[in-house]
Amino acid sequence: EGDGSEIQAALAEWTGQKTVPNVFIGGNHIGGCDKTTALNNEGKLVPLLTQAGAVA
């Protein structure tokens, strides 16, 4: 257990973003809450999830 600083450092290194949520779909970095919400509002989130096999 800890304060999550190691996880935040790893996220920042991998994605340039250390905040959560930090969403990945099919191994691809999507972004945070704002980006994920925008993809949903644009009708692009479900196709990404479907392509990744996360939804049928």
CHARMM-style PDB file with segment names, atoms N, HN, CA, C and O in Angstrom:
ATOM      1  N   GLU     1       0.834  -1.177   0.000  1.00  0.00      PROA
ATOM      2  CA  GLU     1       0.000   0.000   0.000  1.00  0.00      PROA
ATOM      3  C   GLU     1       0.876   1.237   0.000  1.00  0.00      PROA
ATOM      4  O   GLU     1       2.000   1.222   0.502  1.00  0.00      PROA
ATOM      5  N   GLY     2       0.353   2.289  -0.561  1.00  0.00      PROA
ATOM      6  HN  GLY     2      -0.560   2.301  -0.968  1.00  0.00      PROA
ATOM      7  CA  GLY     2       1.077   3.539  -0.591  1.00  0.00      PROA
ATOM      8  C   GLY     2       0.149   4.645  -1.035  1.00  0.00      PROA
ATOM      9  O   GLY     2      -1.074   4.502  -1.027  1.00  0.00      PROA
ATOM     10  N   ASP     3       0.743   5.729  -1.415  1.00  0.00      PROA
ATOM     11  HN  ASP     3       1.736   5.845  -1.421  1.00  0.00      PROA
ATOM     12  CA  ASP     3      -0.055   6.876  -1.821  1.00  0.00      PROA
ATOM     13  C   ASP     3      -0.310   6.919  -3.323  1.00  0.00      PROA
ATOM     14  O   ASP     3      -0.938   7.855  -3.817  1.00  0.00      PROA
ATOM     15  N   GLY     4       0.169   5.920  -4.050  1.00  0.00      PROA
ATOM     16  HN  GLY     4       0.680   5.159  -3.649  1.00  0.00      PROA
ATOM     17  CA  GLY     4      -0.061   5.864  -5.490  1.00  0.00      PROA
ATOM     18  C   GLY     4       0.938   6.644  -6.313  1.00  0.00      PROA
ATOM     19  O   GLY     4       0.786   6.743  -7.531  1.00  0.00      PROA
ATOM     20  N   SER     5       1.956   7.201  -5.681  1.00  0.00      PROA
ATOM     21  HN  SER     5       2.080   7.120  -4.692  1.00  0.00      PROA
ATOM     22  CA  SER     5       2.909   8.035  -6.415  1.00  0.00      PROA
ATOM     23  C   SER     5       3.681   7.239  -7.463  1.00  0.00      PROA
ATOM     24  O   SER     5       4.015   7.774  -8.520  1.00  0.00      PROA
ATOM     25  N   GLU     6       3.967   5.972  -7.186  1.00  0.00      PROA
ATOM     26  HN  GLU     6       3.696   5.537  -6.327  1.00  0.00      PROA
ATOM     27  CA  GLU     6       4.676   5.151  -8.177  1.00  0.00      PROA
ATOM     28  C   GLU     6       3.796   4.897  -9.396  1.00  0.00      PROA
ATOM     29  O   GLU     6       4.277   4.915 -10.529  1.00  0.00      PROA
ATOM     30  N   ILE     7       2.523   4.664  -9.163  1.00  0.00      PROA
ATOM     31  HN  ILE     7       2.133   4.649  -8.243  1.00  0.00      PROA
ATOM     32  CA  ILE     7       1.594   4.463 -10.278  1.00  0.00      PROA
ATOM     33  C   ILE     7       1.462   5.747 -11.085  1.00  0.00      PROA
ATOM     34  O   ILE     7       1.484   5.710 -12.315  1.00  0.00      PROA
ATOM     35  N   GLN     8       1.327   6.877 -10.407  1.00  0.00      PROA
ATOM     36  HN  GLN     8       1.309   6.907  -9.408  1.00  0.00      PROA
ATOM     37  CA  GLN     8       1.229   8.160 -11.109  1.00  0.00      PROA
ATOM     38  C   GLN     8       2.481   8.435 -11.927  1.00  0.00      PROA
ATOM     39  O   GLN     8       2.382   8.940 -13.045  1.00  0.00      PROA
ATOM     40  N   ALA     9       3.643   8.118 -11.401  1.00  0.00      PROA
ATOM     41  HN  ALA     9       3.723   7.708 -10.493  1.00  0.00      PROA
ATOM     42  CA  ALA     9       4.891   8.335 -12.135  1.00  0.00      PROA
ATOM     43  C   ALA     9       4.941   7.457 -13.379  1.00  0.00      PROA
ATOM     44  O   ALA     9       5.365   7.910 -14.442  1.00  0.00      PROA
ATOM     45  N   ALA    10       4.510   6.204 -13.253  1.00  0.00      PROA
ATOM     46  HN  ALA    10       4.165   5.836 -12.389  1.00  0.00      PROA
ATOM     47  CA  ALA    10       4.499   5.304 -14.408  1.00  0.00      PROA
ATOM     48  C   ALA    10       3.511   5.789 -15.458  1.00  0.00      PROA
ATOM     49  O   ALA    10       3.826   5.783 -16.648  1.00  0.00      PROA
ATOM     50  N   LEU    11       2.325   6.209 -15.042  1.00  0.00      PROA
ATOM     51  HN  LEU    11       2.069   6.214 -14.075  1.00  0.00      PROA
ATOM     52  CA  LEU    11       1.340   6.735 -15.986  1.00  0.00      PROA
ATOM     53  C   LEU    11       1.877   7.957 -16.717  1.00  0.00      PROA
ATOM     54  O   LEU    11       1.701   8.085 -17.929  1.00  0.00      PROA
ATOM     55  N   ALA    12       2.523   8.844 -15.995  1.00  0.00      PROA
ATOM     56  HN  ALA    12       2.666   8.740 -15.010  1.00  0.00      PROA
ATOM     57  CA  ALA    12       3.087  10.043 -16.614  1.00  0.00      PROA
ATOM     58  C   ALA    12       4.150   9.673 -17.638  1.00  0.00      PROA
ATOM     59  O   ALA    12       4.237  10.292 -18.698  1.00  0.00      PROA
ATOM     60  N   GLU    13       4.955   8.671 -17.325  1.00  0.00      PROA
ATOM     61  HN  GLU    13       4.885   8.168 -16.463  1.00  0.00      PROA
ATOM     62  CA  GLU    13       6.000   8.239 -18.253  1.00  0.00      PROA
ATOM     63  C   GLU    13       5.397   7.618 -19.512  1.00  0.00      PROA
ATOM     64  O   GLU    13       5.851   7.896 -20.622  1.00  0.00      PROA
ATOM     65  N   TRP    14       4.381   6.783 -19.342  1.00  0.00      PROA
ATOM     66  HN  TRP    14       4.012   6.557 -18.440  1.00  0.00      PROA
ATOM     67  CA  TRP    14       3.778   6.069 -20.476  1.00  0.00      PROA
ATOM     68  C   TRP    14       2.860   6.939 -21.311  1.00  0.00      PROA
ATOM     69  O   TRP    14       2.799   6.788 -22.531  1.00  0.00      PROA
ATOM     70  N   THR    15       2.132   7.862 -20.655  1.00  0.00      PROA
ATOM     71  HN  THR    15       2.181   7.985 -19.664  1.00  0.00      PROA
ATOM     72  CA  THR    15       1.061   8.579 -21.356  1.00  0.00      PROA
ATOM     73  C   THR    15       1.207  10.093 -21.358  1.00  0.00      PROA
ATOM     74  O   THR    15       0.527  10.783 -22.117  1.00  0.00      PROA
ATOM     75  N   GLY    16       2.089  10.612 -20.511  1.00  0.00      PROA
ATOM     76  HN  GLY    16       2.641  10.052 -19.894  1.00  0.00      PROA
ATOM     77  CA  GLY    16       2.181  12.062 -20.364  1.00  0.00      PROA
ATOM     78  C   GLY    16       1.105  12.611 -19.443  1.00  0.00      PROA
ATOM     79  O   GLY    16       0.983  13.825 -19.279  1.00  0.00      PROA
ATOM     80  N   GLN    17       0.332  11.730 -18.847  1.00  0.00      PROA
ATOM     81  HN  GLN    17       0.430  10.744 -18.981  1.00  0.00      PROA
ATOM     82  CA  GLN    17      -0.776  12.120 -17.971  1.00  0.00      PROA
ATOM     83  C   GLN    17      -0.701  11.271 -16.715  1.00  0.00      PROA
ATOM     84  O   GLN    17      -0.667  10.044 -16.803  1.00  0.00      PROA
ATOM     85  N   LYS    18      -0.675  11.907 -15.541  1.00  0.00      PROA
ATOM     86  HN  LYS    18      -0.703  12.904 -15.470  1.00  0.00      PROA
ATOM     87  CA  LYS    18      -0.576  11.117 -14.314  1.00  0.00      PROA
ATOM     88  C   LYS    18      -1.878  11.062 -13.531  1.00  0.00      PROA
ATOM     89  O   LYS    18      -1.954  10.405 -12.493  1.00  0.00      PROA
ATOM     90  N   THR    19      -2.897  11.748 -14.024  1.00  0.00      PROA
ATOM     91  HN  THR    19      -2.835  12.281 -14.867  1.00  0.00      PROA
ATOM     92  CA  THR    19      -4.171  11.757 -13.328  1.00  0.00      PROA
ATOM     93  C   THR    19      -5.003  10.533 -13.699  1.00  0.00      PROA
ATOM     94  O   THR    19      -4.740   9.867 -14.700  1.00  0.00      PROA
ATOM     95  N   VAL    20      -6.000  10.252 -12.885  1.00  0.00      PROA
ATOM     96  HN  VAL    20      -6.214  10.793 -12.072  1.00  0.00      PROA
ATOM     97  CA  VAL    20      -6.948   9.181 -13.172  1.00  0.00      PROA
ATOM     98  C   VAL    20      -8.348   9.779 -13.247  1.00  0.00      PROA
ATOM     99  O   VAL    20      -8.620  10.763 -12.558  1.00  0.00      PROA
ATOM    100  N   PRO    21      -9.234   9.230 -14.046  1.00  0.00      PROA
ATOM    101  CA  PRO    21      -9.018   8.019 -14.812  1.00  0.00      PROA
ATOM    102  C   PRO    21      -8.039   8.243 -15.956  1.00  0.00      PROA
ATOM    103  O   PRO    21      -7.902   9.352 -16.474  1.00  0.00      PROA
ATOM    104  N   ASN    22      -7.377   7.190 -16.329  1.00  0.00      PROA
ATOM    105  HN  ASN    22      -7.488   6.289 -15.909  1.00  0.00      PROA
ATOM    106  CA  ASN    22      -6.424   7.179 -17.437  1.00  0.00      PROA
ATOM    107  C   ASN    22      -6.801   5.946 -18.246  1.00  0.00      PROA
ATOM    108  O   ASN    22      -6.367   4.835 -17.942  1.00  0.00      PROA
ATOM    109  N   VAL    23      -7.611   6.150 -19.273  1.00  0.00      PROA
ATOM    110  HN  VAL    23      -7.964   7.052 -19.520  1.00  0.00      PROA
ATOM    111  CA  VAL    23      -8.312   5.062 -19.951  1.00  0.00      PROA
ATOM    112  C   VAL    23      -7.494   4.485 -21.107  1.00  0.00      PROA
ATOM    113  O   VAL    23      -6.938   5.210 -21.932  1.00  0.00      PROA
ATOM    114  N   PHE    24      -7.444   3.152 -21.130  1.00  0.00      PROA
ATOM    115  HN  PHE    24      -7.896   2.563 -20.460  1.00  0.00      PROA
ATOM    116  CA  PHE    24      -6.842   2.401 -22.230  1.00  0.00      PROA
ATOM    117  C   PHE    24      -7.911   1.483 -22.800  1.00  0.00      PROA
ATOM    118  O   PHE    24      -8.668   0.870 -22.047  1.00  0.00      PROA
ATOM    119  N   ILE    25      -7.981   1.383 -24.119  1.00  0.00      PROA
ATOM    120  HN  ILE    25      -7.367   1.882 -24.731  1.00  0.00      PROA
ATOM    121  CA  ILE    25      -8.896   0.451 -24.781  1.00  0.00      PROA
ATOM    122  C   ILE    25      -8.085  -0.321 -25.804  1.00  0.00      PROA
ATOM    123  O   ILE    25      -7.457   0.263 -26.687  1.00  0.00      PROA
ATOM    124  N   GLY    26      -8.107  -1.630 -25.677  1.00  0.00      PROA
ATOM    125  HN  GLY    26      -8.618  -2.105 -24.960  1.00  0.00      PROA
ATOM    126  CA  GLY    26      -7.362  -2.466 -26.615  1.00  0.00      PROA
ATOM    127  C   GLY    26      -5.880  -2.160 -26.635  1.00  0.00      PROA
ATOM    128  O   GLY    26      -5.231  -2.271 -27.675  1.00  0.00      PROA
ATOM    129  N   GLY    27      -5.341  -1.775 -25.485  1.00  0.00      PROA
ATOM    130  HN  GLY    27      -5.869  -1.686 -24.640  1.00  0.00      PROA
ATOM    131  CA  GLY    27      -3.924  -1.462 -25.389  1.00  0.00      PROA
ATOM    132  C   GLY    27      -3.551  -0.072 -25.863  1.00  0.00      PROA
ATOM    133  O   GLY    27      -2.377   0.297 -25.841  1.00  0.00      PROA
ATOM    134  N   ASN    28      -4.538   0.704 -26.291  1.00  0.00      PROA
ATOM    135  HN  ASN    28      -5.492   0.404 -26.308  1.00  0.00      PROA
ATOM    136  CA  ASN    28      -4.286   2.070 -26.765  1.00  0.00      PROA
ATOM    137  C   ASN    28      -4.733   3.078 -25.723  1.00  0.00      PROA
ATOM    138  O   ASN    28      -5.812   2.951 -25.143  1.00  0.00      PROA
ATOM    139  N   HSD    29      -3.899   4.080 -25.491  1.00  0.00      PROA
ATOM    140  HN  HSD    29      -3.024   4.183 -25.962  1.00  0.00      PROA
ATOM    141  CA  HSD    29      -4.244   5.127 -24.541  1.00  0.00      PROA
ATOM    142  C   HSD    29      -5.299   6.036 -25.151  1.00  0.00      PROA
ATOM    143  O   HSD    29      -5.109   6.585 -26.237  1.00  0.00      PROA
ATOM    144  N   ILE    30      -6.405   6.190 -24.447  1.00  0.00      PROA
ATOM    145  HN  ILE    30      -6.558   5.744 -23.565  1.00  0.00      PROA
ATOM    146  CA  ILE    30      -7.502   7.041 -24.897  1.00  0.00      PROA
ATOM    147  C   ILE    30      -7.380   8.428 -24.278  1.00  0.00      PROA
ATOM    148  O   ILE    30      -7.512   9.435 -24.973  1.00  0.00      PROA
ATOM    149  N   GLY    31      -7.132   8.480 -22.997  1.00  0.00      PROA
ATOM    150  HN  GLY    31      -7.024   7.662 -22.432  1.00  0.00      PROA
ATOM    151  CA  GLY    31      -7.028   9.749 -22.292  1.00  0.00      PROA
ATOM    152  C   GLY    31      -7.764   9.666 -20.972  1.00  0.00      PROA
ATOM    153  O   GLY    31      -7.931   8.589 -20.400  1.00  0.00      PROA
ATOM    154  N   GLY    32      -8.197  10.808 -20.503  1.00  0.00      PROA
ATOM    155  HN  GLY    32      -8.061  11.683 -20.968  1.00  0.00      PROA
ATOM    156  CA  GLY    32      -8.896  10.874 -19.233  1.00  0.00      PROA
ATOM    157  C   GLY    32     -10.396  10.943 -19.412  1.00  0.00      PROA
ATOM    158  O   GLY    32     -10.937  10.559 -20.449  1.00  0.00      PROA
ATOM    159  N   CYS    33     -11.049  11.433 -18.393  1.00  0.00      PROA
ATOM    160  HN  CYS    33     -10.609  11.745 -17.550  1.00  0.00      PROA
ATOM    161  CA  CYS    33     -12.503  11.510 -18.376  1.00  0.00      PROA
ATOM    162  C   CYS    33     -13.035  12.380 -19.513  1.00  0.00      PROA
ATOM    163  O   CYS    33     -13.972  11.985 -20.207  1.00  0.00      PROA
ATOM    164  N   ASP    34     -12.451  13.552 -19.707  1.00  0.00      PROA
ATOM    165  HN  ASP    34     -11.690  13.874 -19.143  1.00  0.00      PROA
ATOM    166  CA  ASP    34     -12.949  14.464 -20.742  1.00  0.00      PROA
ATOM    167  C   ASP    34     -12.859  13.841 -22.125  1.00  0.00      PROA
ATOM    168  O   ASP    34     -13.804  13.942 -22.908  1.00  0.00      PROA
ATOM    169  N   LYS    35     -11.749  13.204 -22.438  1.00  0.00      PROA
ATOM    170  HN  LYS    35     -10.981  13.122 -21.802  1.00  0.00      PROA
ATOM    171  CA  LYS    35     -11.562  12.584 -23.753  1.00  0.00      PROA
ATOM    172  C   LYS    35     -12.507  11.406 -23.932  1.00  0.00      PROA
ATOM    173  O   LYS    35     -13.089  11.233 -25.003  1.00  0.00      PROA
ATOM    174  N   THR    36     -12.663  10.596 -22.892  1.00  0.00      PROA
ATOM    175  HN  THR    36     -12.190  10.736 -22.022  1.00  0.00      PROA
ATOM    176  CA  THR    36     -13.554   9.441 -22.969  1.00  0.00      PROA
ATOM    177  C   THR    36     -15.001   9.893 -23.144  1.00  0.00      PROA
ATOM    178  O   THR    36     -15.738   9.317 -23.944  1.00  0.00      PROA
ATOM    179  N   THR    37     -15.407  10.914 -22.405  1.00  0.00      PROA
ATOM    180  HN  THR    37     -14.807  11.382 -21.756  1.00  0.00      PROA
ATOM    181  CA  THR    37     -16.760  11.457 -22.538  1.00  0.00      PROA
ATOM    182  C   THR    37     -16.975  12.034 -23.925  1.00  0.00      PROA
ATOM    183  O   THR    37     -18.034  11.840 -24.521  1.00  0.00      PROA
ATOM    184  N   ALA    38     -15.979  12.742 -24.445  1.00  0.00      PROA
ATOM    185  HN  ALA    38     -15.119  12.900 -23.961  1.00  0.00      PROA
ATOM    186  CA  ALA    38     -16.090  13.315 -25.789  1.00  0.00      PROA
ATOM    187  C   ALA    38     -16.251  12.215 -26.836  1.00  0.00      PROA
ATOM    188  O   ALA    38     -17.072  12.341 -27.744  1.00  0.00      PROA
ATOM    189  N   LEU    39     -15.474  11.141 -26.715  1.00  0.00      PROA
ATOM    190  HN  LEU    39     -14.807  11.039 -25.977  1.00  0.00      PROA
ATOM    191  CA  LEU    39     -15.612  10.022 -27.655  1.00  0.00      PROA
ATOM    192  C   LEU    39     -17.012   9.432 -27.587  1.00  0.00      PROA
ATOM    193  O   LEU    39     -17.593   9.092 -28.618  1.00  0.00      PROA
ATOM    194  N   ASN    40     -17.555   9.307 -26.386  1.00  0.00      PROA
ATOM    195  HN  ASN    40     -17.083   9.583 -25.548  1.00  0.00      PROA
ATOM    196  CA  ASN    40     -18.907   8.785 -26.232  1.00  0.00      PROA
ATOM    197  C   ASN    40     -19.923   9.727 -26.880  1.00  0.00      PROA
ATOM    198  O   ASN    40     -20.811   9.278 -27.605  1.00  0.00      PROA
ATOM    199  N   ASN    41     -19.797  11.015 -26.622  1.00  0.00      PROA
ATOM    200  HN  ASN    41     -19.076  11.379 -26.032  1.00  0.00      PROA
ATOM    201  CA  ASN    41     -20.723  12.004 -27.187  1.00  0.00      PROA
ATOM    202  C   ASN    41     -20.658  12.041 -28.707  1.00  0.00      PROA
ATOM    203  O   ASN    41     -21.654  12.349 -29.362  1.00  0.00      PROA
ATOM    204  N   GLU    42     -19.502  11.731 -29.272  1.00  0.00      PROA
ATOM    205  HN  GLU    42     -18.693  11.480 -28.741  1.00  0.00      PROA
ATOM    206  CA  GLU    42     -19.314  11.720 -30.728  1.00  0.00      PROA
ATOM    207  C   GLU    42     -19.705  10.375 -31.349  1.00  0.00      PROA
ATOM    208  O   GLU    42     -19.615  10.204 -32.565  1.00  0.00      PROA
ATOM    209  N   GLY    43     -20.136   9.428 -30.520  1.00  0.00      PROA
ATOM    210  HN  GLY    43     -20.209   9.568 -29.532  1.00  0.00      PROA
ATOM    211  CA  GLY    43     -20.513   8.115 -31.019  1.00  0.00      PROA
ATOM    212  C   GLY    43     -19.331   7.235 -31.389  1.00  0.00      PROA
ATOM    213  O   GLY    43     -19.487   6.276 -32.145  1.00  0.00      PROA
ATOM    214  N   LYS    44     -18.161   7.543 -30.870  1.00  0.00      PROA
ATOM    215  HN  LYS    44     -18.034   8.321 -30.255  1.00  0.00      PROA
ATOM    216  CA  LYS    44     -16.948   6.804 -31.226  1.00  0.00      PROA
ATOM    217  C   LYS    44     -16.482   5.823 -30.149  1.00  0.00      PROA
ATOM    218  O   LYS    44     -15.625   4.980 -30.414  1.00  0.00      PROA
ATOM    219  N   LEU    45     -17.031   5.923 -28.951  1.00  0.00      PROA
ATOM    220  HN  LEU    45     -17.727   6.608 -28.735  1.00  0.00      PROA
ATOM    221  CA  LEU    45     -16.550   5.079 -27.855  1.00  0.00      PROA
ATOM    222  C   LEU    45     -16.984   3.622 -28.022  1.00  0.00      PROA
ATOM    223  O   LEU    45     -16.156   2.718 -27.912  1.00  0.00      PROA
ATOM    224  N   VAL    46     -18.257   3.386 -28.283  1.00  0.00      PROA
ATOM    225  HN  VAL    46     -18.930   4.121 -28.372  1.00  0.00      PROA
ATOM    226  CA  VAL    46     -18.748   2.010 -28.407  1.00  0.00      PROA
ATOM    227  C   VAL    46     -18.043   1.269 -29.541  1.00  0.00      PROA
ATOM    228  O   VAL    46     -17.668   0.112 -29.353  1.00  0.00      PROA
ATOM    229  N   PRO    47     -17.846   1.886 -30.718  1.00  0.00      PROA
ATOM    230  CA  PRO    47     -17.089   1.172 -31.750  1.00  0.00      PROA
ATOM    231  C   PRO    47     -15.671   0.784 -31.309  1.00  0.00      PROA
ATOM    232  O   PRO    47     -15.193  -0.297 -31.654  1.00  0.00      PROA
ATOM    233  N   LEU    48     -15.003   1.649 -30.557  1.00  0.00      PROA
ATOM    234  HN  LEU    48     -15.391   2.527 -30.277  1.00  0.00      PROA
ATOM    235  CA  LEU    48     -13.669   1.308 -30.052  1.00  0.00      PROA
ATOM    236  C   LEU    48     -13.741   0.122 -29.098  1.00  0.00      PROA
ATOM    237  O   LEU    48     -12.916  -0.789 -29.160  1.00  0.00      PROA
ATOM    238  N   LEU    49     -14.736   0.142 -28.216  1.00  0.00      PROA
ATOM    239  HN  LEU    49     -15.406   0.882 -28.166  1.00  0.00      PROA
ATOM    240  CA  LEU    49     -14.905  -0.955 -27.268  1.00  0.00      PROA
ATOM    241  C   LEU    49     -15.268  -2.252 -27.982  1.00  0.00      PROA
ATOM    242  O   LEU    49     -14.793  -3.326 -27.611  1.00  0.00      PROA
ATOM    243  N   THR    50     -16.105  -2.150 -28.999  1.00  0.00      PROA
ATOM    244  HN  THR    50     -16.490  -1.278 -29.301  1.00  0.00      PROA
ATOM    245  CA  THR    50     -16.496  -3.329 -29.773  1.00  0.00      PROA
ATOM    246  C   THR    50     -15.298  -3.915 -30.504  1.00  0.00      PROA
ATOM    247  O   THR    50     -15.082  -5.127 -30.490  1.00  0.00      PROA
ATOM    248  N   GLN    51     -14.526  -3.050 -31.139  1.00  0.00      PROA
ATOM    249  HN  GLN    51     -14.701  -2.066 -31.150  1.00  0.00      PROA
ATOM    250  CA  GLN    51     -13.337  -3.496 -31.874  1.00  0.00      PROA
ATOM    251  C   GLN    51     -12.342  -4.181 -30.938  1.00  0.00      PROA
ATOM    252  O   GLN    51     -11.666  -5.132 -31.331  1.00  0.00      PROA
ATOM    253  N   ALA    52     -12.258  -3.700 -29.715  1.00  0.00      PROA
ATOM    254  HN  ALA    52     -12.807  -2.927 -29.396  1.00  0.00      PROA
ATOM    255  CA  ALA    52     -11.335  -4.280 -28.736  1.00  0.00      PROA
ATOM    256  C   ALA    52     -11.894  -5.556 -28.102  1.00  0.00      PROA
ATOM    257  O   ALA    52     -11.194  -6.229 -27.345  1.00  0.00      PROA
ATOM    258  N   GLY    53     -13.146  -5.890 -28.408  1.00  0.00      PROA
ATOM    259  HN  GLY    53     -13.714  -5.344 -29.023  1.00  0.00      PROA
ATOM    260  CA  GLY    53     -13.759  -7.081 -27.837  1.00  0.00      PROA
ATOM    261  C   GLY    53     -14.266  -6.887 -26.423  1.00  0.00      PROA
ATOM    262  O   GLY    53     -14.527  -7.857 -25.713  1.00  0.00      PROA
ATOM    263  N   ALA    54     -14.409  -5.632 -26.011  1.00  0.00      PROA
ATOM    264  HN  ALA    54     -14.197  -4.843 -26.588  1.00  0.00      PROA
ATOM    265  CA  ALA    54     -14.863  -5.340 -24.653  1.00  0.00      PROA
ATOM    266  C   ALA    54     -16.382  -5.381 -24.535  1.00  0.00      PROA
ATOM    267  O   ALA    54     -16.912  -5.604 -23.447  1.00  0.00      PROA
ATOM    268  N   VAL    55     -17.086  -5.169 -25.642  1.00  0.00      PROA
ATOM    269  HN  VAL    55     -16.655  -4.988 -26.526  1.00  0.00      PROA
ATOM    270  CA  VAL    55     -18.546  -5.282 -25.689  1.00  0.00      PROA
ATOM    271  C   VAL    55     -18.922  -6.008 -26.969  1.00  0.00      PROA
ATOM    272  O   VAL    55     -18.169  -6.023 -27.942  1.00  0.00      PROA
ATOM    273  N   ALA    56     -20.098  -6.606 -26.946  1.00  0.00      PROA
ATOM    274  HN  ALA    56     -20.710  -6.594 -26.155  1.00  0.00      PROA
ATOM    275  CA  ALA    56     -20.553  -7.346 -28.136  1.00  0.00      PROA
ATOM    276  C   ALA    56     -21.532  -6.512 -28.941  1.00  0.00      PROA
ATOM    277  OT1 ALA    56     -22.023  -6.964 -29.975  1.00  0.00      PROA
TER     278      ALA     56
END
